[in-house]
Amino acid sequence: MQELYTLHDNKYLFITQYKKPYIDTDFFVNKFWIPSLKELNIDYRRPYNTHHTHATNMLYNNLVTPVQLAQLLGHANTQMVFDVYVNYLDTFNNNFDRSIKIYK
């Protein structure tokens, strides 16, 4: 998989021959996603699941605050981040910093 990063200088990992990201989900899933998971010996999961994995890991590793994550994910406010990701992390990490004010 690492070789894919060195094949081109585009910010997207999987691109068309025109150096654009794939917009056809079926084509992307069948041509790249499923073969990549098989090569890595990972059970099938929807590409969208990586959205949740990324968000959880960003918070768990203290790389962003819940406010920053909400902005990165395009949420209008932090409610979704606290309801979904922070509550999930609380089950594993009782030391998560909840002192951030989400409401004015």
FENLINRA-V225968 format. One record per residue. N is the residue number from 1. PHI is phi in radians with two decimals (* if undefined). Layout:
<<N | PHI> <N | PHI>>
This chain:
<<1 | *> <2 | -1.00> <3 | -1.08> <4 | -1.06> <5 | -1.20> <6 | -1.65> <7 | -1.31> <8 | -2.71> <9 | -1.90> <10 | -1.37> <11 | -1.27> <12 | -1.63> <13 | -1.28> <14 | -1.86> <15 | -2.30> <16 | -1.36> <17 | -1.14> <18 | -1.70> <19 | 1.08> <20 | -2.03> <21 | -1.21> <22 | -1.20> <23 | -1.96> <24 | -1.60> <25 | -1.06> <26 | -1.05> <27 | -1.09> <28 | -1.05> <29 | -1.09> <30 | -1.31> <31 | -1.48> <32 | -2.10> <33 | -1.11> <34 | -1.09> <35 | -1.07> <36 | -1.15> <37 | -1.10> <38 | -1.11> <39 | -1.07> <40 | -1.57> <41 | 1.03> <42 | -1.95> <43 | -1.03> <44 | -1.04> <45 | -2.59> <46 | -1.15> <47 | -0.97> <48 | -1.07> <49 | -1.04> <50 | -1.13> <51 | -1.03> <52 | -1.23> <53 | -1.08> <54 | -1.06> <55 | -1.08> <56 | -1.11> <57 | -1.16> <58 | -1.08> <59 | -1.25> <60 | -1.03> <61 | -1.60> <62 | 0.96> <63 | -1.49> <64 | -2.52> <65 | -1.54> <66 | -1.01> <67 | -1.13> <68 | -1.10> <69 | -1.11> <70 | -1.01> <71 | -1.15> <72 | -1.08> <73 | -1.46> <74 | 1.43> <75 | -1.39> <76 | -1.19> <77 | -2.64> <78 | -1.57> <79 | -0.95> <80 | -1.07> <81 | -1.08> <82 | -1.21> <83 | -1.15> <84 | -1.71> <85 | -1.39> <86 | -1.16> <87 | -1.09> <88 | -1.10> <89 | -1.16> <90 | -1.03> <91 | -1.22> <92 | -1.93> <93 | -2.43> <94 | -1.27> <95 | -1.66> <96 | -1.10> <97 | -1.29> <98 | -1.79> <99 | -1.33> <100 | -1.24> <101 | -1.41> <102 | -1.74> <103 | -2.14> <104 | -1.46>>
